[in-house]
Amino acid sequence: MQLSRDFSPELESLLAPLRRHVSAYRFAWALAIVCFLIAWNRGLALLYAVVALCVAALVLSHLLARFNLRGVEVRRERMIAAAPGEAPVLRYRLRAPGQRHFLLVEEPDLPGVAPTLVAQLDRAADVERELQGLHRGVYRLQRLIVRTGYPFGLLSRQRELRAGARELIVHPRWHECPRLPDPRAQRARRSVDERVLSRHRGHDEFAGARELRPGEGVRHVHWRASARQDRLLVKEYDARDTPAMLIVLPQQPGFECGEKPASAFEYAIEIAVSLARAAARAGYPVHVSSDGKRPLRLQVAPHTADSRPMLDWFARVESAAATPAALAIERALQTVANCGWLVTFRHAGERLRVPARGGCWLDFVFERDSFHAPGEEAPAPRKDVFAQGVRYRVNARSSLAGLLAC
């Protein structure tokens, strides 16, 4: 616990220089020297005893802290990836020749993460801890630091260990989208029976088998696969004219405004993940384009149940401010033949023109000034319907869950 959190900002500013130059170790040495000088001048035996206690504590701190780190080995035993929005878990395996006390295991490659305290180690132990406070992204872990202040906390010793390079992926958050805007009535998704009929006309291709859903008939049951897996499975087809969702991530200058995790780019990632997940689960193919310094493309097949590969991809995307929005949209539209939804992100006042299509344009307009000076009040979500689609107004105080649900 840090007592300084209860101090006022004025007192904290006064204590900051003192904290940089004064430590328990230096205070103990200063106390020993002052007591020795007073005892030498006045001949007080009690002060000699205080000097002896201070020196003994300092010597023990040197010796025991060094001994406490001797032979200690730490290894990352396992990295447990968390669900989106939750903290990942790291498991350490610690070994030592004997008993060790009050060890701190630090991850220098994870800024802002507090060290893991091991109060007592008896030869071997497994320790798990949640990594709170990490934002979306990929963290490359290469080093480990073991620190101890045993036994009195006057002197801190540390050792740097090479634990092997590991990669920790923190997924972005996502929000439920109850329903997607209709791309147009003629492009609405057809039922299973209609798609099977069009298959004989050369429009559908067999994609696999899936579990029978409640309310579906048994006309297209895949009997061989059902017998092997001991459950009813139906044949699944991919329609060539099924509308796809195209998401063009923002890589235009100025979209990195704000601080993580409440920056404009992070908001755009959360919106994109939520829409891509909803479209794929509803049975539509998804294409995501990011024209940064290193262009990235993602394709998600319809009816994708495992969203972890998609989340891994979104975790690696970075804001590069390299490509204007109009150019990125033009390039992305050339890669998708049947675009039912076009999802774009732009600043308020930035004009975009998209080619006339039969699909629906989901236009997310960000108010840049709100991300530079965010407030605490969360206004109601704003959604405007226009001729080509739906326009959403986004600011730093918007509730993204409410925005996507409206």
N, C-alpha and C positions, 0 to 999 in steps of 0.2 A: 504494500500500500504506500502511495506517495502522499505524504502530508501536505506537500506544497500545492496540491489541487484545491485545498481549502483556503489558501491565501488569496488576498485581494490582488488584482493586477498591479497596483502600485507597490505593494510589499514584494511581490514576485520579481518585479524589475529591480528592486534594491538587493534582493538576495541572489540574483543571477551572477554578478561578478564575484560575490563571496563564495558561491558554490563552485565556481571554476578553480579557485585558488586554495580553498580550504577543504581538507579531507580529514577523516578520522585518524589516518596514519600520521599526517603532519601535525594534527592537534596533539596526539600522544607524545610525539617527539618534543614539541614546544612545551608541553606541560612538564615533561621530565627535565628539560634544561632549566626552566624557570624555577622549579622546585629545588633542583640541585644548587643553583646560584643562591637562592634564599637560605637553604640549609647551610651552605658553606659560609655565608656571611653571618648568620645568626646562631649556627650550631644547633639547630632543631633536629632531634633524632627522628621525629615523626615524618618530616619532609624527606629524610633519607629513605625511609620506608616507602614513601610514595614514589620516589625516583626508582627504587628497586622494582616495585610492582610495574611501573610503566615500561622499564627496560625489559623485564621478563616477558611482559605481554607482547612487546615488539619482536623480541627474539623468537618466541613461540609462534607468532604469526608468520615469520619468515620460514621457519623450519616445517611447521605443520601444513602450511598452505602448499609448499613444494612437495611434501610427502603425500598430501591428499590427491595430487594430480598424477602421481607416479604410477605408471602402468595402466592408466585408465584408457579404455578403447570404446569408441562410440561408432555405431553403424546405423544407417537408415535401413531398418528392417523391411518396412513396408510403407507405401504411400497410398492412402485410401482416398479416392476421388469422391467428392461430395456431390449431392444433387445441386442443380442450379440454385443459387441464392444461399446455399449453406457453406459452412467453413470446411475445407479439406482437413484430413487427419494425417499426421505423421507418426509413425511408430519407430522408436529408437531401441536398439539393443546395446546395453552397456555391460562392459566386463572390467574387472579389476582383480588384482592378486588377493586382496582382502577387503575389509570394510572401508568404505569411503563415505564422507558426509558432506551434505550441502554443496552439491555440484549444480552448476548452471550450464545448460546446453543451449548455445546460441546459433542462429542461422544468419550469418552476415549478409547473405544474398537475398534475404527477405526483410527489407526495410520496414520498420514500424511494428514488427512482431516481437513480443516480449519473450525473453528466454524461458526455457523449461527448467523448472526446479526439481532436482532429485534429492530429497532430504536424506536418504540413506541408501547406500548401495552395498549389498552383501554378495560380492563376487560377480553376480550377474542379475540383470533385471531388464524387463521390457516396459517401456514408458510410452504412452500415447498422449498426444495433445492436439487440440484444435487450433488451427491457424486463423485466428480472428483478424479482421481488418484488412484482408487481402482483396484487391480489386481484380477485375477481369484481366486476364493476360497469361503469359507463359513465363515462368520463373525458372531459371537454370541454377540449380543448387550444386555447388562445387566444393565448398569448404564447410567445416564445422569448428566451432570454438567451444572449448570446455573451460569454464571459469570457476574459481572458488575463492571464498573469503574466510574459510574455516581457519581457526575456531572462533575468533572474536569479531571478524569483519573489519579489522583495522587495515589489512593489506590484501589486495586482490591479485591472484596469480591466474594466468591463462595459458592454454596450449591450443595451437591451431592444428586440426586434423584434416587429412585428405580422405574424404569419405566416398570419393567417386562421384562423377557428374550424374545428376538426376534432373529430370524435367518435371516440374509441377505445373499443371494446367488448371486454372481457375475459370470456370465457365461463367458466361454472362447470365444475368437474371432474365426470366421470361414471364409473361403475363398471359392469362387466358383470353382468347378471342372467341366469344360466344358464337359469332357468325361473321362470315366474310361478305362484303358487298357483292351483289349480283353483277357479274361482268357484262351481262346482257342476257335477255331471255333465250335467244337462240344459241347462246354459248353455255347455258346451264348444263350441269353434268347429267348425263343420261343414266337411267337405271341399269341394273345388271342385265335384265332381259333385253333391253334395247341394244346394249353394246354387244351382246352375244349375236343378235340378229345381224348387226352391221359387220360382224367379223367375217361372215360369208361373202360380204361385198368387198372385202379386202381392206377394211378400215381399222380392224383391231388385230392385235397380236397377243398370243398367250404369254402371260408374264409369270404365272405361278399359281399357288393355291393358298387360300386363307381360310380362317375359321368361319363357319356359318354364323351369320348375324341374326338376331331375333327378328322374326317377321319375314325372312326371305324364304322362297320356295326351294324345293329340293331338285329342281329341274337340272341345275348345273353342278350338282355335287360331283366332286372328283372321288369316285368310289375306290380306286386303287390307293390313293393317298390316305383316304379316310380309314381304310382297313389297316394300313401300316401304322398309323398313329392313333388308332382307336378313338377317333373323334370325327365329326362331320366337317369336311373341308369342301369348299366350292372353288371352281376354276376362276382365276382372275385374269382379266385382259386389260391391256393398255390401249386406250383409244388414241389414234393418231391426231384426232381433232379435239382432244380434251384440252381446255384452256390451261395455260401455265401461268404461274406467278413469277414475275421478273422484279427483283429487288436491286436497285442501284444504290450502293452505299455512298455516303457523302465523302468525297476526297477533295472538295474545292477549298481554296484558302479561307481561313477564318472559322472553320468548323471545329477546331480544337479548343474553342473558348470554354472557360470554366475549369473546374478542378474535378478530378475523379473522386467518387463515382457519379458526380452530378454535372458532368460536362455535356456539351451538346452532342459530341460524337458518341459518348457512352449511352445517352438517351436514344440516339439513332440505332445503335446496336441492339438495345433491348427491344425496340419496336420491330426491327427486322427479324430478330430471333422469334419473337412471338408470332408474327405473321407467317413466317416460313414454317414453323411447327404446326400452326393451325391449318395451313393449306395442305401440307403433306399428309396430315392425319385425315383430312377430309377427302383425300384421293386425287389431289392435283400435283403435277410436277412443279418443282420450284427451282428457279435459277437465280443465283446471287452473283453480282458483279462488283468488284472493288478495284478501281483504276488508280491505285496509289503508285508509289515509286516502284513497287513490284506488283503488277496486276495479278489479281487472284480471281478464280472462278469456282463456283460451287454449284453442283446439281444434286437435288434431293428427289428421289423417286417417290411416286405417290404411294400412300398407305405405309409410309415408313414408320415403324413402331419404335425402333431404337434411334433416339435423337442424339446419342453421344457423339458420333462422328461429325454431325452438323455443329454441335456445340464446341467441339474441339477446333473446328475451322473458324468459327466466330471468335474464339478466344485468341487466335493468332492475328487477327486483323488489327492494323494500327492506322492511326490518322497520319496521313502524309502531306495533305494540302498540295497535291500535285496536278490534279486534272479538273478543269471547269465542269460544272454539272451538266451543261448541255452536250458537251463532247462525250462525257461518260455515258449518258443516256443513249446517244446516237450509236455508239459502239456496241452497247449492250443489246439494243433492239435488233441489231444485225445477226445476233447469235440465237435468237428465239423466234421460231416460225409462228407460233400460235400464242400470242401474249394475251391472256385474259385479264391480268392485273399488272399494272405498272406501278411500282412503289418508288417514289423519289423523295429526296430530302433537300431542302434549300433554306436560305435565310429569308427573312421578311424583306421585301423590296427587291429580291433577286428574281428576275423574270425567266421563265422557262417556256419553251414551245415544244410540244410533243407532236409527232405525226398523227394524223387522224387514223384511229383504229376502232375496232368494234369492241374493245375491252374497256376496263374501268381503270381510271387513273387515281391512285391514292397518293395525294400530295401532302407531305408533312412540312409545314412552314414553321421555322424556328425563330423566335424573337431573341436575337443575339444579345441585346443589352441586359436581358434578365439573367443570363448566365455569367455576366461579369459582376453583377451585384445582386445575387439571389436573396430573396426574403424568406420569411417563414410561412406566410399565408399561402394556401394552395387553392387557386381559383377553380371554378367548375370547368370540365373539359369543353373545348370548343370544336364543333364539327359543322362544316358547311357543305351542302350538296350543290354541285354545279353541273354544267352540261356534260362534261367529260368524266366526272367521277365525284370524289369526295375530298375535301380539303380539311386538314386538321391543323389547328393552331397549337403550337407547343412552346412552353416557356419553362424556366428552371423550377417553377413551383407547380407544374402540372402533375397530376396523378396519372401515370402512364396506364395503370390498370383500368382506371375509369375512362381514360381517353379511348382505349381500344375496345372497351365494352359498350360504349355509347353508340 
